Amino acid sequence: MKAIRQLGFLRLGLRASEAPAEEDGRILALFRNRAELKKAYGELQDQIYRLKDRIKQQEGATQRVQEMLSALEARLGEPETAYPTLVFYQLRRLWQTGRELIEQLVADLSRRQEERERRLHLAEFNRRLFARRQEVESRLRAAEVEAAEAHQRLAELQAQRQRLSRPWHYFKRRKVEQQLQAAQQAVHVAESNLQQAQAEAEELEKEKPPEFPGLSIDAKRGINLAAIAYAEVLCQRLAKTPLVRLAREASSRREACDDYGSREECEALMAQIAQARAILASRANTAQEVKARIERLRSVARYRYPADTTPTTESIAFSDDDLTGIHAARMPNVLAEDTWDLFRVLLR
């Protein structure tokens, strides 16, 4: 009885020790949940601060736009400032026209060159695939022949073994049985080679062309030289006017200015801008002029690194033998001066 009572106390002691362990586990779980909740709360607070900051930035941008619109309305409402404002925005539009023409050229050349290089990429893949397919098919045919010969040899030995059934055929039968073992091993090897060749052929049929890596560096360089050449052609067409300089200055400002003279001077300048936009959009002799300048640029363009797609600005300094004096001085280095926002157009 005393032993039983001692065992009973032992059971109670074990239960009492298990209870605090479970309680400790629940407390640890609560602490972990509390830490996770604090972390999530902190992340939400940070997100709220970021969103509030973004709202403030957007409100500031909206306020600035409203101020600009109010200033524009005020300028357009006064005759003295309305005409210079019109000239200012027409000059910005002239600059944008030049950039859009170059962007269109780059887009067209990129599309055609990409189609060409995609076809070459696929043709090269098909050429390599054809060579590999011939090699795999050759191995497959050799494996099929090897397997057929191994099976035929095994069948011949099995037939020979069946004919050697007499007691006096003991030694011949024993020799044929040894040959049978070797033939069975040869059949196993031939079947394994055939399965491997069939698996290679199936994998080859499932193989897809690799993803097109994009335009090559040489292609990008050629397209960029064409864009630079076109920018030079556009500048040459306006070389006898100050419009390129005025358009660059207008594009670098955010608000209109009164630097364009009286109403009559502004009207004359606007007429000149309209004529300039028509000249820039003209396609007459454009291809020939761009091609001639591309040849010149290819002969002088230099690149700092092998992976660069844009030449150095000093290597393609503009020069025209037929432009002299003041007209030559107006011709910019289109790349160095980022004429027509050229760096936004060039391929990287």
C-alpha positions in Angstrom: 0.0 0.0 0.0 2.8 2.4 0.9 4.4 1.7 -2.5 1.1 2.4 -4.3 0.7 5.6 -2.4 4.3 6.6 -3.4 3.5 5.9 -7.0 0.3 8.1 -6.7 2.4 11.0 -5.4 4.8 10.4 -8.3 2.0 10.7 -10.8 0.8 13.9 -9.2 4.3 15.3 -9.3 4.6 14.6 -13.0 1.3 16.2 -13.7 2.3 19.3 -11.7 5.5 19.6 -13.6 3.8 19.2 -17.0 1.3 22.0 -16.2 4.0 24.8 -15.8 5.7 23.6 -19.0 2.4 24.1 -21.0 1.9 27.5 -19.3 5.4 28.6 -20.2 4.8 27.6 -23.9 1.6 29.7 -24.0 3.4 32.6 -22.5 6.2 32.4 -25.1 3.6 32.2 -27.9 1.9 35.3 -26.5 5.2 37.2 -26.4 6.0 36.1 -30.0 2.6 37.2 -31.2 3.0 40.5 -29.4 6.4 41.1 -31.1 5.0 40.2 -34.5 2.1 42.6 -33.9 4.5 45.4 -32.9 6.5 44.8 -36.0 3.5 44.9 -38.2 2.2 48.0 -36.5 5.6 49.7 -37.0 5.6 48.8 -40.7 2.1 50.2 -41.1 3.1 53.4 -39.4 6.1 53.7 -41.8 3.8 53.1 -44.7 1.4 55.8 -43.4 4.2 58.3 -43.1 5.4 57.5 -46.6 1.9 58.0 -48.0 1.5 61.2 -46.1 4.8 62.5 -47.5 3.8 61.5 -51.0 0.5 63.3 -50.6 2.4 66.4 -49.5 4.7 66.2 -52.5 1.7 65.8 -54.8 -0.1 68.7 -53.2 3.1 70.8 -53.7 3.3 69.7 -57.4 -0.4 70.5 -57.9 0.1 73.9 -56.3 3.0 74.7 -58.6 1.0 73.6 -61.7 -1.9 75.8 -60.6 0.5 78.7 -60.1 2.0 78.2 -63.5 -1.5 78.1 -65.1 -2.5 81.2 -63.3 0.7 83.0 -64.5 0.1 81.7 -68.0 -3.5 83.0 -67.9 -2.2 86.4 -66.7 0.4 86.6 -69.5 -2.1 85.6 -72.2 -4.6 88.2 -70.8 -2.2 91.1 -71.5 -1.4 92.1 -75.2 2.2 93.0 -74.2 3.0 89.5 -72.9 0.6 87.4 -74.9 2.7 87.4 -78.1 6.0 86.6 -76.4 4.2 83.7 -74.6 2.9 82.4 -77.9 6.4 82.6 -79.4 7.8 80.8 -76.3 5.5 77.8 -76.6 5.9 77.6 -80.4 9.6 77.5 -80.0 9.2 74.6 -77.5 6.9 72.9 -80.0 9.6 73.3 -82.7 12.1 71.7 -80.4 9.7 68.9 -79.7 9.1 68.4 -83.4 12.8 67.8 -84.0 12.9 65.3 -81.2 9.8 63.5 -82.4 11.2 63.2 -86.0 14.4 61.6 -84.6 12.5 59.3 -82.3 10.4 58.1 -85.3 13.6 57.4 -87.2 15.1 55.5 -84.4 11.9 53.5 -83.8 11.7 52.6 -87.5 15.3 51.6 -87.8 15.1 49.6 -84.5 12.0 47.7 -85.6 13.5 46.8 -89.0 16.9 45.9 -87.5 15.3 43.8 -84.8 13.2 41.9 -87.3 16.4 41.2 -89.3 18.4 40.1 -86.3 15.5 38.0 -85.0 15.4 36.2 -88.4 19.2 35.7 -88.3 19.0 34.5 -84.6 16.3 32.0 -85.6 18.3 30.9 -88.7 21.4 30.4 -86.6 19.5 28.3 -84.1 17.9 26.2 -86.9 21.4 25.7 -88.5 22.8 24.5 -85.2 19.7 22.4 -84.5 20.0 20.8 -88.0 23.6 19.8 -87.4 22.8 18.4 -83.9 19.8 16.5 -85.3 21.9 14.9 -88.0 24.4 13.8 -85.3 21.7 12.5 -83.0 19.9 10.7 -85.9 23.2 9.1 -86.9 23.7 7.8 -83.4 20.1 6.6 -83.2 20.4 4.7 -86.5 23.7 3.1 -85.3 22.0 2.2 -82.0 19.0 0.6 -83.9 21.4 -1.4 -86.1 23.4 -2.5 -83.1 20.2 -3.5 -81.2 18.9 -5.4 -84.2 22.2 -7.3 -84.7 22.4 -8.1 -81.0 18.8 -9.5 -81.0 19.5 -11.5 -84.2 22.7 -12.9 -82.7 20.8 -13.9 -79.5 18.0 -15.6 -81.5 20.6 -17.6 -83.6 22.3 -18.8 -80.4 19.0 -19.7 -78.8 18.0 -21.7 -81.9 21.4 -23.4 -81.9 21.1 -24.2 -78.2 17.7 -25.9 -78.8 19.2 -28.1 -81.5 22.0 -29.3 -79.2 19.7 -31.5 -77.0 21.5 -34.8 -77.3 23.8 -36.1 -74.5 26.9 -36.1 -76.8 26.3 -32.4 -77.5 27.2 -31.6 -73.9 30.5 -29.7 -74.6 29.0 -27.9 -77.7 25.9 -27.0 -75.6 28.1 -25.6 -72.8 30.1 -23.5 -75.2 26.9 -22.1 -76.8 25.5 -21.3 -73.3 28.5 -19.2 -72.6 28.0 -17.4 -75.9 24.4 -16.9 -74.9 25.3 -15.1 -71.8 27.6 -12.8 -73.7 24.9 -12.2 -76.3 22.3 -11.4 -73.6 24.7 -8.9 -72.1 25.3 -7.4 -75.6 21.5 -7.1 -76.1 21.2 -5.3 -72.7 23.9 -2.8 -73.7 22.4 -2.3 -77.1 19.0 -1.6 -75.7 20.4 0.8 -73.2 22.2 2.7 -76.0 19.1 2.7 -78.1 17.0 4.1 -75.2 19.6 6.8 -74.6 19.7 7.8 -78.3 15.8 7.9 -78.4 15.8 10.1 -75.3 18.3 12.5 -76.9 16.2 12.6 -80.1 13.0 13.4 -78.1 14.8 16.1 -76.1 16.1 17.6 -79.3 12.6 17.8 -80.8 11.3 19.5 -77.6 14.1 22.1 -77.7 12.8 25.7 -78.3 14.7 28.6 -79.8 16.5 30.7 -77.1 15.1 34.1 -76.2 16.2 36.8 -78.5 18.9 38.8 -76.7 18.0 42.1 -78.3 19.8 44.4 -80.7 23.5 43.9 -81.0 26.0 46.6 -80.0 26.9 47.2 -83.7 23.2 47.6 -84.6 22.7 50.1 -81.7 25.7 52.0 -82.8 24.5 52.2 -86.4 21.1 53.4 -85.3 22.6 56.0 -83.0 24.8 57.3 -85.7 21.8 57.6 -88.0 20.0 59.6 -85.2 23.0 61.9 -84.8 23.2 62.3 -88.6 19.5 63.2 -88.8 19.9 65.7 -85.9 22.7 67.3 -87.9 20.5 67.4 -91.0 17.7 69.1 -89.1 20.2 71.7 -87.7 21.6 72.3 -91.2 18.1 73.1 -92.5 17.7 75.8 -90.0 21.4 76.9 -90.0 20.6 80.3 -91.5 18.1 81.1 -88.7 18.5 81.5 -84.9 15.6 79.2 -84.3 17.7 76.2 -83.0 19.3 78.4 -80.4 16.0 80.0 -79.4 14.2 76.7 -79.3 17.0 75.2 -77.0 16.7 78.2 -74.7 12.9 77.9 -74.6 13.0 74.2 -73.9 15.4 74.7 -70.9 12.9 77.1 -69.3 9.7 76.4 -67.5 8.1 79.8 -67.8 7.7 82.1 -70.7 9.8 85.3 -71.0 9.6 88.6 -72.9 12.8 88.3 -74.9 11.2 88.1 -78.3 10.5 91.8 -79.1 7.3 93.7 -80.1 4.1 92.3 -81.4 5.3 92.7 -85.0 8.6 90.9 -84.3 6.7 88.1 -82.5 4.4 87.7 -85.4 7.3 87.5 -87.8 9.1 85.0 -85.6 6.0 82.9 -85.4 5.7 82.8 -89.1 9.3 81.8 -89.3 8.7 79.0 -86.8 5.8 77.7 -88.8 8.0 77.7 -91.9 10.8 75.9 -90.0 8.4 73.2 -88.8 7.4 72.5 -92.4 11.1 72.4 -93.4 11.9 70.0 -90.7 9.0 67.7 -91.6 10.0 67.7 -95.3 11.2 64.3 -96.5 12.9 65.7 -99.7 16.4 64.3 -100.0 16.4 63.4 -96.3 17.6 59.8 -96.9 20.5 60.9 -99.1 21.6 63.6 -96.6 21.4 61.3 -93.6 23.3 58.5 -95.5 26.1 60.9 -96.4 26.5 62.1 -92.8 26.4 58.5 -91.5 29.4 57.7 -93.7 31.2 60.7 -92.2 30.3 59.8 -88.7 31.4 56.2 -89.1 34.8 57.4 -90.2 35.3 59.7 -87.2 33.2 58.2 -84.3 35.2 56.8 -81.4 33.9 54.9 -78.3 35.4 54.9 -74.9 34.5 51.3 -74.1 33.7 48.2 -76.3 30.2 48.1 -74.9 29.4 51.8 -75.5 26.7 52.5 -78.1 27.1 56.3 -78.1 30.3 57.9 -79.5 32.3 60.4 -77.6 31.1 64.0 -78.1 34.5 65.3 -79.2 35.0 62.6 -81.9 31.9 63.7 -83.9 32.3 67.5 -83.8 30.2 69.0 -86.6 32.0 70.3 -89.6 30.7 71.3 -93.0 33.0 72.7 -95.8 30.1 74.3 -97.5 29.1 76.4 -94.5 31.4 79.2 -93.6 31.4 82.3 -91.5 28.4 83.0 -89.3 26.4 80.0 -90.7 29.1 77.6 -89.7 29.3 79.1 -86.2 25.6 78.4 -85.7 26.0 74.7 -86.4 26.2 72.9 -83.0 27.8 69.7 -82.0 24.4 68.0 -81.6 25.7 65.3 -79.3 27.6 67.7 -77.0 24.8 70.2 -76.8 22.1 67.5 -76.6 20.3 69.1 -79.5 16.7 67.9 -79.9 17.1 66.1 -76.6 19.3 63.6 -78.4 20.4 61.7 -75.3 16.8 60.8 -74.6 16.4 59.2 -78.0 19.7 57.3 -78.4 19.7 53.6 -77.7 21.6 52.4 -74.7 
